[in-house]
Amino acid sequence: MNNSQAEIDQWLVVGAQEHDQSFELQVWEANFDVERQLVYSKFGPYSKLFLRPEKFVQRFYHTLYPLLVEDWEIVEQLQLYEGFCTLDIRLEVRFQATLAYAQSQIEILSEINEHIKTTYQGVILDLIHNKLFAALPDDTWIQAGLGDIERAIDFAVSEMLVLNNIQAQTTCYLKASFAEFPDVQLGKEHLYLSVLKKNFEVNEQQREELFRQEQLAEEQDLAHKQLQLEQLKEQTELEQLKQAQDAEHKRHLLLDQEQQLQVQLAIEKRMYVQKVEHENELKAIEFEASLREQKRQEEQIRAGEQKVQAEQLAHQNLLKEKQLHADITKQEHEQASWLAAKNKEHELQLEHEQKQKQLKFDMDVANKKREEQRRIEMQEQNYEAKKNSDIYLRREIELLELDKKRLELEAAIKEVKPES
């Protein structure tokens, strides 16, 4: 009986999954915003709560509160039909508070998710119980599975949270398990009959599946043996092909050895010819070397004779060079005496020209001194005339005094320069 109950439990899970795949229902899209943040602005007696905008710059009077997307799991177990059926409930809730909900709970912004869990857990459990107790008294769920009830719970919980300004997406998982069949109780015969009927159907499906798997295994075994035969045939053909290839390979080896022997004989013949040619070349080289030696000796004799002649010519050239050197020395001495006399005359002429230039320079300096003296006297007269003028001419007088000092200084400098 325990095996029967396990089979029914497994069928309920598989049936729910198949029913989920065939059931077309609009998916609840929560549209979570993982970057949602609240800005609480408090400046003096004024306060405001709003969503954090793009390019937001935080000020000292701003406080940021992130609204996190959180996963929440609710687990419960129910006993049905006086313990005959145990129903395990697991509800996965992903939720995120909205601005409207946060504005209504502004005092607990930092713990808003925990507040939601504490506040709505009881309400959610009540919704689950209501949906279950409304659907489970009818035994049709044993035939159809729990998929419809799971989606009804999903939709009801999501709708309740959204109506309370909480974005949510829920997934409900229901798993039913049955105990051993108790004594039949009045008023519940239809439930036990439904379970027995479904148990029979599940067993029949399992037998059919087992038979199908056995047939499939036999077909696979037959196909495997056929494959082995084909592989053995291919291996035999490959072995024959390999033997033929080995025979052909040996024949090619013998042909290669014959070619190598012919090549070796040809190489030996060529080497012998090269040896004979090399010996002939050596004899020719020895003959040429003896000719070069004889020629070298003759060249040495001619070189000795040429050396003697060259020494005689060199001695004669040396005597001529000594005579030429003596003539050049005599000529250089005469030329030096003439140059010394010419240089003396040139120095006297330069000295005379220097004296003429100095005399001219002295006369120019004396004339400039007289002109400068006359100019200074005229400036002194102007200075005396202007000295008695009005007070507005004092500046000009000071400038004239400075100019006078400058002129005297220039005159003194010019007097010093001719002397130096």
The 8 nearest C-alpha neighbors of each residue, nearest first, counted from 0:
[[1, 3, 2, 179, 4, 180, 178, 5],
 [0, 2, 4, 3, 5, 179, 178, 6],
 [3, 1, 5, 0, 4, 6, 7, 179],
 [4, 2, 0, 6, 1, 5, 7, 198],
 [3, 5, 7, 1, 6, 2, 177, 8],
 [6, 4, 8, 2, 3, 7, 9, 1],
 [5, 7, 3, 9, 4, 8, 10, 2],
 [6, 8, 10, 4, 9, 5, 198, 11],
 [9, 7, 5, 11, 176, 10, 6, 4],
 [8, 10, 6, 12, 7, 11, 5, 13],
 [11, 9, 7, 13, 8, 12, 14, 6],
 [10, 12, 14, 8, 9, 144, 13, 15],
 [13, 11, 15, 9, 10, 14, 16, 8],
 [14, 12, 10, 16, 15, 11, 17, 9],
 [15, 13, 11, 17, 16, 12, 10, 144],
 [14, 16, 146, 18, 144, 12, 13, 17],
 [17, 15, 19, 13, 18, 14, 12, 20],
 [18, 16, 14, 20, 19, 15, 13, 21],
 [17, 19, 15, 21, 16, 20, 22, 14],
 [20, 18, 16, 22, 17, 21, 146, 15],
 [19, 21, 17, 18, 22, 16, 23, 15],
 [20, 22, 18, 19, 23, 17, 16, 24],
 [23, 21, 19, 20, 18, 24, 147, 146],
 [22, 24, 21, 25, 20, 19, 26, 18],
 [25, 23, 26, 22, 150, 27, 19, 21],
 [24, 26, 27, 23, 28, 22, 154, 150],
 [27, 25, 28, 24, 23, 154, 168, 29],
 [26, 28, 29, 25, 168, 154, 157, 169],
 [29, 27, 30, 26, 168, 167, 31, 25],
 [28, 30, 167, 31, 166, 168, 27, 94],
 [31, 29, 28, 32, 166, 167, 168, 27],
 [30, 32, 29, 33, 95, 166, 68, 94],
 [33, 31, 35, 34, 30, 68, 95, 67],
 [32, 34, 35, 31, 68, 67, 66, 95],
 [35, 33, 32, 36, 65, 66, 67, 31],
 [36, 34, 32, 33, 66, 65, 37, 51],
 [37, 35, 65, 51, 66, 64, 50, 34],
 [36, 38, 50, 64, 51, 63, 49, 65],
 [39, 37, 63, 49, 51, 48, 62, 50],
 [38, 40, 48, 62, 61, 47, 63, 37],
 [39, 41, 61, 47, 46, 60, 38, 48],
 [42, 40, 46, 60, 45, 43, 39, 47],
 [43, 41, 45, 60, 44, 46, 40, 61],
 [42, 44, 45, 41, 46, 60, 40, 47],
 [45, 43, 42, 46, 41, 47, 40, 60],
 [44, 46, 42, 43, 41, 47, 40, 60],
 [47, 45, 41, 40, 42, 44, 48, 39],
 [46, 48, 40, 39, 41, 49, 45, 38],
 [49, 47, 39, 38, 40, 37, 102, 46],
 [50, 48, 38, 37, 51, 47, 39, 98],
 [49, 51, 37, 38, 36, 52, 98, 48],
 [50, 52, 37, 36, 38, 49, 55, 53],
 [53, 51, 55, 50, 54, 49, 36, 38],
 [52, 54, 55, 51, 56, 50, 36, 34],
 [55, 53, 56, 52, 51, 57, 50, 58],
 [54, 56, 53, 52, 57, 51, 58, 38],
 [57, 55, 54, 58, 53, 52, 61, 51],
 [58, 56, 61, 55, 59, 62, 60, 63],
 [59, 57, 61, 60, 56, 62, 40, 55],
 [58, 60, 61, 57, 62, 40, 42, 41],
 [59, 61, 58, 41, 40, 42, 62, 57],
 [62, 60, 40, 58, 59, 39, 57, 38],
 [61, 63, 39, 38, 40, 64, 60, 57],
 [64, 62, 38, 37, 39, 65, 61, 36],
 [63, 65, 37, 36, 38, 66, 109, 62],
 [66, 64, 36, 67, 37, 35, 63, 34],
 [67, 65, 36, 35, 96, 64, 95, 68],
 [66, 68, 65, 69, 95, 33, 35, 96],
 [67, 69, 95, 94, 33, 66, 93, 70],
 [70, 68, 93, 94, 67, 71, 95, 112],
 [71, 69, 93, 92, 94, 72, 68, 91],
 [72, 70, 92, 91, 93, 69, 73, 94],
 [71, 73, 91, 90, 92, 74, 70, 89],
 [74, 72, 90, 89, 91, 71, 75, 92],
 [73, 75, 89, 88, 90, 72, 76, 87],
 [76, 74, 88, 87, 89, 77, 73, 86],
 [77, 75, 87, 86, 88, 78, 85, 74],
 [78, 76, 86, 85, 79, 87, 75, 88],
 [77, 79, 85, 82, 84, 86, 81, 76],
 [80, 78, 84, 82, 81, 85, 83, 77],
 [79, 81, 83, 82, 84, 78, 187, 85],
 [82, 80, 79, 83, 78, 84, 85, 181],
 [81, 83, 78, 79, 84, 80, 85, 178],
 [82, 84, 178, 80, 177, 81, 79, 85],
 [85, 83, 177, 79, 82, 176, 78, 80],
 [84, 86, 78, 176, 175, 77, 79, 177],
 [85, 87, 175, 77, 174, 76, 78, 88],
 [88, 86, 76, 174, 173, 75, 175, 77],
 [89, 87, 173, 75, 74, 76, 172, 86],
 [90, 88, 74, 172, 73, 171, 91, 75],
 [89, 91, 171, 73, 72, 170, 172, 92],
 [92, 90, 72, 170, 169, 71, 171, 73],
 [91, 93, 169, 71, 70, 168, 72, 94],
 [94, 92, 70, 168, 167, 69, 71, 169],
 [93, 95, 167, 166, 69, 68, 92, 168],
 [96, 94, 68, 166, 165, 67, 167, 97],
 [95, 97, 165, 166, 100, 66, 101, 94],
 [98, 96, 100, 99, 165, 164, 101, 95],
 [97, 99, 101, 100, 102, 96, 50, 49],
 [98, 100, 102, 97, 101, 164, 103, 96],
 [101, 99, 103, 97, 164, 102, 98, 96],
 [102, 100, 104, 98, 103, 99, 105, 97],
 [103, 101, 99, 105, 100, 104, 98, 48],
 [102, 104, 100, 101, 105, 99, 106, 98],
 [105, 103, 101, 102, 106, 107, 100, 108],
 [104, 106, 102, 108, 107, 101, 103, 48],
 [105, 107, 104, 108, 109, 103, 101, 102],
 [108, 106, 110, 109, 105, 111, 104, 114],
 [109, 107, 111, 110, 105, 106, 101, 104],
 [108, 110, 107, 111, 64, 65, 112, 106],
 [111, 109, 107, 108, 113, 112, 114, 115],
 [110, 112, 114, 108, 113, 107, 109, 115],
 [113, 111, 115, 114, 110, 116, 96, 69],
 [114, 112, 116, 115, 111, 110, 117, 118],
 [113, 115, 111, 117, 112, 116, 118, 110],
 [116, 114, 112, 118, 113, 117, 119, 111],
 [117, 115, 113, 114, 118, 119, 120, 112],
 [118, 116, 114, 115, 119, 120, 113, 121],
 [117, 119, 115, 116, 114, 120, 121, 122],
 [118, 120, 122, 121, 116, 117, 115, 123],
 [121, 119, 123, 122, 116, 117, 118, 124],
 [122, 120, 124, 123, 119, 125, 118, 117],
 [121, 123, 119, 125, 120, 124, 126, 118],
 [122, 124, 126, 120, 125, 121, 119, 127],
 [125, 123, 127, 121, 126, 122, 128, 120],
 [124, 126, 122, 128, 123, 127, 129, 121],
 [125, 127, 123, 129, 124, 128, 130, 122],
 [128, 126, 124, 130, 125, 129, 152, 131],
 [129, 127, 131, 125, 130, 126, 132, 124],
 [128, 130, 126, 132, 127, 131, 133, 125],
 [129, 131, 133, 127, 128, 132, 126, 134],
 [132, 130, 128, 134, 133, 129, 135, 127],
 [133, 131, 129, 135, 134, 130, 128, 136],
 [132, 134, 130, 131, 129, 135, 136, 128],
 [135, 133, 131, 132, 136, 137, 130, 148],
 [134, 136, 137, 132, 131, 133, 138, 140],
 [137, 135, 134, 138, 132, 133, 131, 139],
 [136, 138, 135, 139, 134, 140, 190, 133],
 [137, 139, 140, 141, 190, 136, 135, 193],
 [140, 138, 141, 142, 137, 143, 144, 135],
 [139, 141, 143, 144, 142, 138, 145, 135],
 [142, 140, 139, 144, 138, 143, 193, 194],
 [141, 143, 140, 139, 144, 197, 138, 193],
 [144, 142, 140, 141, 139, 145, 14, 15],
 [145, 143, 140, 15, 11, 141, 14, 146],
 [144, 146, 148, 15, 147, 140, 149, 173],
 [147, 145, 15, 149, 148, 144, 19, 18],
 [148, 146, 150, 149, 145, 151, 144, 19],
 [147, 149, 151, 145, 146, 150, 152, 131],
 [150, 148, 146, 152, 171, 151, 147, 153],
 [151, 149, 153, 147, 152, 148, 154, 146],
 [150, 152, 148, 154, 153, 149, 155, 147],
 [151, 153, 155, 149, 150, 154, 127, 156],
 [154, 152, 150, 169, 151, 156, 155, 170],
 [153, 155, 157, 151, 152, 156, 158, 150],
 [154, 156, 152, 158, 157, 153, 151, 159],
 [157, 155, 159, 158, 153, 154, 152, 160],
 [158, 156, 154, 160, 159, 155, 167, 168],
 [157, 159, 161, 155, 156, 160, 154, 162],
 [158, 160, 156, 162, 157, 161, 155, 163],
 [161, 159, 163, 165, 157, 162, 158, 156],
 [162, 160, 165, 164, 158, 163, 166, 159],
 [161, 163, 159, 160, 164, 158, 165, 157],
 [162, 164, 160, 161, 165, 159, 100, 158],
 [165, 163, 161, 100, 162, 97, 99, 166],
 [166, 164, 96, 161, 160, 163, 97, 95],
 [165, 167, 95, 161, 94, 29, 96, 164],
 [168, 166, 94, 93, 157, 29, 165, 160],
 [167, 169, 93, 29, 92, 157, 94, 27],
 [170, 168, 92, 153, 91, 157, 93, 167],
 [169, 171, 91, 153, 90, 92, 172, 168],
 [170, 172, 90, 149, 89, 153, 91, 169],
 [171, 173, 89, 88, 90, 149, 174, 170],
 [174, 172, 88, 87, 171, 89, 175, 149],
 [175, 173, 87, 86, 172, 176, 88, 12],
 [174, 176, 86, 85, 8, 87, 84, 173],
 [177, 175, 85, 8, 84, 86, 174, 178],
 [178, 176, 84, 4, 83, 85, 179, 175],
 [177, 179, 83, 180, 84, 4, 176, 1],
 [180, 178, 0, 181, 1, 177, 4, 83],
 [179, 181, 178, 182, 83, 0, 191, 183],
 [182, 180, 183, 179, 83, 178, 184, 191],
 [183, 181, 184, 180, 185, 179, 191, 188],
 [182, 184, 181, 188, 185, 187, 191, 180],
 [185, 183, 187, 182, 186, 188, 181, 191],
 [184, 186, 187, 188, 183, 182, 189, 190],
 [185, 187, 188, 184, 189, 190, 183, 191],
 [188, 186, 190, 189, 185, 184, 191, 183],
 [187, 189, 191, 190, 186, 192, 183, 185],
 [188, 190, 192, 187, 191, 193, 138, 186],
 [191, 189, 193, 187, 192, 188, 138, 194],
 [192, 190, 194, 188, 193, 189, 195, 187],
 [191, 193, 189, 195, 190, 194, 196, 188],
 [192, 194, 196, 190, 191, 195, 189, 197],
 [193, 195, 191, 197, 192, 196, 198, 190],
 [196, 194, 198, 192, 197, 193, 191, 199],
 [197, 195, 193, 199, 198, 194, 192, 200],
 [196, 198, 200, 194, 199, 195, 201, 193],
 [197, 199, 195, 201, 196, 200, 7, 194],
 [200, 198, 202, 196, 197, 201, 203, 195],
 [201, 199, 197, 203, 198, 202, 204, 196],
 [200, 202, 204, 198, 203, 199, 197, 205],
 [203, 201, 205, 199, 204, 200, 198, 206],
 [204, 202, 200, 206, 205, 201, 199, 207],
 [205, 203, 201, 207, 202, 206, 208, 200],
 [204, 206, 208, 202, 203, 207, 209, 201],
 [207, 205, 209, 203, 208, 204, 210, 202],
 [208, 206, 210, 204, 205, 209, 211, 203],
 [207, 209, 205, 211, 206, 210, 204, 212],
 [208, 210, 206, 212, 207, 211, 205, 213],
 [211, 209, 213, 207, 212, 208, 206, 214],
 [210, 212, 208, 214, 209, 213, 207, 215],
 [211, 213, 215, 209, 210, 214, 216, 208],
 [214, 212, 216, 210, 215, 211, 209, 217],
 [215, 213, 217, 211, 216, 212, 218, 210],
 [214, 216, 212, 218, 213, 217, 219, 211],
 [215, 217, 213, 219, 214, 218, 212, 220],
 [218, 216, 220, 214, 219, 215, 221, 213],
 [219, 217, 215, 221, 220, 216, 222, 214],
 [218, 220, 216, 222, 217, 221, 223, 215],
 [221, 219, 223, 217, 222, 218, 216, 224],
 [222, 220, 218, 224, 223, 219, 217, 225],
 [221, 223, 219, 225, 220, 224, 226, 218],
 [222, 224, 220, 226, 221, 225, 219, 227],
 [225, 223, 227, 221, 226, 222, 220, 228],
 [226, 224, 222, 228, 227, 223, 221, 229],
 [225, 227, 223, 229, 224, 228, 222, 230],
 [226, 228, 224, 230, 225, 229, 231, 223],
 [229, 227, 231, 225, 230, 226, 232, 224],
 [228, 230, 232, 226, 227, 231, 233, 225],
 [229, 231, 233, 227, 228, 232, 234, 226],
 [232, 230, 234, 228, 233, 229, 227, 235],
 [233, 231, 229, 235, 230, 234, 228, 236],
 [232, 234, 230, 236, 231, 235, 237, 229],
 [233, 235, 237, 231, 232, 236, 230, 238],
 [236, 234, 238, 232, 237, 233, 231, 239],
 [235, 237, 233, 239, 238, 234, 240, 232],
 [236, 238, 234, 240, 235, 239, 241, 233],
 [239, 237, 241, 235, 240, 236, 234, 242],
 [240, 238, 242, 236, 241, 237, 243, 235],
 [239, 241, 237, 243, 238, 242, 236, 244],
 [240, 242, 238, 244, 239, 243, 237, 245],
 [243, 241, 245, 239, 244, 240, 238, 246],
 [244, 242, 240, 246, 245, 241, 247, 239],
 [243, 245, 241, 247, 242, 246, 248, 240],
 [244, 246, 248, 242, 243, 247, 241, 249],
 [247, 245, 249, 243, 248, 244, 242, 250],
 [248, 246, 244, 250, 245, 249, 243, 251],
 [247, 249, 245, 251, 246, 250, 244, 252],
 [250, 248, 252, 246, 251, 247, 245, 253],
 [251, 249, 247, 253, 252, 248, 254, 246],
 [250, 252, 254, 248, 249, 253, 255, 247],
 [251, 253, 249, 255, 250, 254, 256, 248],
 [254, 252, 256, 250, 255, 251, 257, 249],
 [255, 253, 251, 257, 252, 256, 258, 250],
 [254, 256, 252, 258, 253, 257, 251, 259],
 [255, 257, 259, 253, 254, 258, 260, 252],
 [258, 256, 254, 260, 259, 255, 253, 261],
 [257, 259, 255, 261, 256, 260, 262, 254],
 [258, 260, 256, 262, 257, 261, 263, 255],
 [261, 259, 263, 257, 262, 258, 256, 264],
 [262, 260, 258, 264, 263, 259, 265, 257],
 [261, 263, 259, 265, 260, 264, 266, 258],
 [262, 264, 260, 266, 261, 265, 259, 267],
 [265, 263, 267, 261, 266, 262, 268, 260],
 [264, 266, 262, 268, 263, 267, 269, 261],
 [265, 267, 263, 269, 264, 268, 270, 262],
 [268, 266, 270, 264, 269, 265, 263, 271],
 [269, 267, 265, 271, 270, 266, 264, 272],
 [268, 270, 266, 272, 267, 271, 265, 273],
 [269, 271, 267, 273, 268, 272, 266, 274],
 [272, 270, 274, 268, 273, 269, 267, 275],
 [273, 271, 269, 275, 274, 270, 276, 268],
 [272, 274, 270, 276, 271, 275, 277, 269],
 [275, 273, 277, 271, 272, 276, 270, 278],
 [276, 274, 278, 272, 277, 273, 271, 279],
 [277, 275, 273, 279, 274, 278, 280, 272],
 [276, 278, 274, 280, 275, 279, 273, 281],
 [279, 277, 281, 275, 280, 276, 274, 282],
 [280, 278, 276, 282, 281, 277, 283, 275],
 [279, 281, 277, 283, 278, 282, 284, 276],
 [282, 280, 284, 278, 283, 279, 277, 285],
 [283, 281, 285, 279, 284, 280, 286, 278],
 [284, 282, 280, 286, 281, 285, 287, 279],
 [283, 285, 281, 287, 282, 286, 288, 280],
 [286, 284, 288, 282, 287, 283, 281, 289],
 [287, 285, 283, 289, 288, 284, 282, 290],
 [286, 288, 290, 284, 285, 289, 291, 283],
 [287, 289, 285, 291, 286, 290, 284, 292],
 [290, 288, 292, 286, 291, 287, 293, 285],
 [291, 289, 287, 293, 288, 292, 294, 286],
 [290, 292, 288, 294, 289, 293, 295, 287],
 [293, 291, 295, 289, 294, 290, 288, 296],
 [294, 292, 290, 296, 295, 291, 289, 297],
 [293, 295, 291, 297, 292, 296, 290, 298],
 [296, 294, 292, 298, 293, 297, 291, 299],
 [297, 295, 299, 293, 298, 294, 292, 300],
 [296, 298, 294, 300, 299, 295, 301, 293],
 [297, 299, 295, 301, 296, 300, 302, 294],
 [300, 298, 302, 296, 297, 301, 295, 303],
 [301, 299, 303, 297, 302, 298, 296, 304],
 [302, 300, 298, 304, 299, 303, 305, 297],
 [301, 303, 299, 305, 300, 304, 298, 306],
 [304, 302, 306, 300, 305, 301, 299, 307],
 [303, 305, 301, 307, 306, 302, 308, 300],
 [304, 306, 302, 308, 303, 307, 309, 301],
 [307, 305, 309, 303, 304, 308, 302, 310],
 [308, 306, 310, 304, 309, 305, 303, 311],
 [307, 309, 305, 311, 306, 310, 312, 304],
 [308, 310, 306, 312, 307, 311, 313, 305],
 [311, 309, 313, 307, 312, 308, 306, 314],
 [310, 312, 314, 308, 313, 309, 315, 307],
 [311, 313, 309, 315, 310, 314, 316, 308],
 [312, 314, 310, 316, 311, 315, 309, 317],
 [315, 313, 317, 311, 316, 312, 310, 318],
 [314, 316, 312, 318, 317, 313, 319, 311],
 [315, 317, 313, 319, 314, 318, 320, 312],
 [318, 316, 320, 314, 319, 315, 313, 321],
 [319, 317, 321, 315, 320, 316, 314, 322],
 [318, 320, 316, 322, 317, 321, 323, 315],
 [321, 319, 323, 317, 322, 318, 324, 316],
 [322, 320, 324, 318, 323, 319, 325, 317],
 [321, 323, 319, 325, 320, 324, 326, 318],
 [322, 324, 320, 326, 321, 325, 319, 327],
 [325, 323, 321, 327, 326, 322, 320, 328],
 [324, 326, 328, 322, 323, 327, 321, 329],
 [327, 325, 323, 329, 324, 328, 330, 322],
 [326, 328, 324, 330, 329, 325, 331, 323],
 [329, 327, 331, 325, 330, 326, 324, 332],
 [328, 330, 332, 326, 327, 331, 325, 333],
 [329, 331, 327, 333, 328, 332, 334, 326],
 [332, 330, 334, 328, 333, 329, 335, 327],
 [333, 331, 335, 329, 334, 330, 328, 336],
 [332, 334, 330, 336, 335, 331, 329, 337],
 [333, 335, 331, 337, 332, 336, 330, 338],
 [336, 334, 338, 332, 337, 333, 331, 339],
 [337, 335, 339, 333, 338, 334, 332, 340],
 [336, 338, 334, 340, 335, 339, 341, 333],
 [339, 337, 341, 335, 340, 336, 342, 334],
 [340, 338, 342, 336, 341, 337, 335, 343],
 [341, 339, 343, 337, 338, 342, 344, 336],
 [340, 342, 338, 344, 339, 343, 345, 337],
 [341, 343, 345, 339, 344, 340, 338, 346],
 [344, 342, 346, 340, 345, 341, 339, 347],
 [343, 345, 341, 347, 342, 346, 348, 340],
 [344, 346, 342, 348, 343, 347, 349, 341],
 [347, 345, 349, 343, 348, 344, 350, 342],
 [348, 346, 350, 344, 345, 349, 351, 343],
 [347, 349, 345, 351, 346, 350, 352, 344],
 [350, 348, 346, 352, 351, 347, 353, 345],
 [349, 351, 353, 347, 348, 352, 346, 354],
 [350, 352, 348, 354, 353, 349, 347, 355],
 [351, 353, 355, 349, 354, 350, 356, 348],
 [354, 352, 350, 356, 355, 351, 349, 357],
 [353, 355, 357, 351, 356, 352, 358, 350],
 [354, 356, 352, 358, 353, 357, 359, 351],
 [357, 355, 353, 359, 354, 358, 360, 352],
 [358, 356, 360, 354, 359, 355, 353, 361],
 [359, 357, 361, 355, 360, 356, 354, 362],
 [358, 360, 356, 362, 357, 361, 363, 355],
 [359, 361, 357, 363, 358, 362, 356, 364],
 [362, 360, 364, 358, 363, 359, 365, 357],
 [361, 363, 365, 359, 364, 360, 366, 358],
 [364, 362, 360, 366, 361, 365, 367, 359],
 [363, 365, 367, 361, 362, 366, 368, 360],
 [366, 364, 368, 362, 367, 363, 361, 369],
 [367, 365, 363, 369, 368, 364, 362, 370],
 [366, 368, 370, 364, 369, 365, 371, 363],
 [369, 367, 371, 365, 366, 370, 372, 364],
 [368, 370, 372, 366, 371, 367, 373, 365],
 [371, 369, 367, 373, 372, 368, 366, 374],
 [370, 372, 368, 374, 369, 373, 367, 375],
 [373, 371, 369, 375, 370, 374, 368, 376],
 [374, 372, 376, 370, 371, 375, 369, 377],
 [373, 375, 371, 377, 372, 376, 378, 370],
 [374, 376, 378, 372, 377, 373, 379, 371],
 [377, 375, 379, 373, 378, 374, 372, 380],
 [376, 378, 380, 374, 379, 375, 373, 381],
 [377, 379, 381, 375, 380, 376, 382, 374],
 [380, 378, 382, 376, 381, 377, 375, 383],
 [379, 381, 377, 383, 382, 378, 384, 376],
 [382, 380, 378, 384, 379, 383, 385, 377],
 [381, 383, 379, 385, 380, 384, 386, 378],
 [384, 382, 380, 386, 381, 385, 379, 387],
 [385, 383, 381, 382, 386, 380, 387, 388],
 [384, 386, 382, 388, 387, 383, 381, 396],
 [385, 387, 383, 384, 388, 382, 396, 393],
 [388, 386, 385, 384, 389, 383, 390, 382],
 [389, 387, 385, 386, 392, 390, 384, 391],
 [388, 390, 391, 392, 387, 393, 386, 385],
 [391, 389, 392, 393, 388, 394, 387, 386],
 [390, 392, 389, 393, 394, 388, 395, 396],
 [393, 391, 395, 390, 394, 389, 396, 388],
 [394, 392, 396, 395, 390, 391, 397, 389],
 [393, 395, 397, 396, 392, 398, 391, 390],
 [394, 396, 398, 392, 397, 393, 399, 391],
 [397, 395, 393, 399, 398, 394, 400, 392],
 [398, 396, 400, 394, 399, 395, 393, 401],
 [397, 399, 395, 401, 396, 400, 402, 394],
 [400, 398, 402, 396, 401, 397, 403, 395],
 [401, 399, 403, 397, 402, 398, 396, 404],
 [400, 402, 398, 404, 403, 399, 405, 397],
 [403, 401, 399, 405, 400, 404, 398, 406],
 [404, 402, 400, 406, 405, 401, 399, 407],
 [405, 403, 407, 401, 406, 402, 408, 400],
 [404, 406, 402, 408, 403, 407, 401, 409],
 [407, 405, 409, 403, 408, 404, 410, 402],
 [408, 406, 410, 404, 409, 405, 411, 403],
 [407, 409, 405, 411, 406, 410, 404, 412],
 [410, 408, 406, 412, 411, 407, 413, 405],
 [411, 409, 407, 413, 412, 408, 406, 414],
 [410, 412, 414, 408, 409, 413, 407, 415],
 [411, 413, 409, 415, 410, 414, 408, 416],
 [414, 412, 410, 416, 415, 411, 409, 417],
 [415, 413, 411, 412, 416, 417, 410, 418],
 [414, 416, 412, 413, 418, 417, 411, 419],
 [415, 417, 419, 413, 418, 414, 412, 411],
 [418, 416, 419, 415, 414, 413, 361, 364],
 [419, 417, 416, 415, 414, 413, 361, 412],
 [418, 416, 417, 415, 414, 413, 412, 357]]
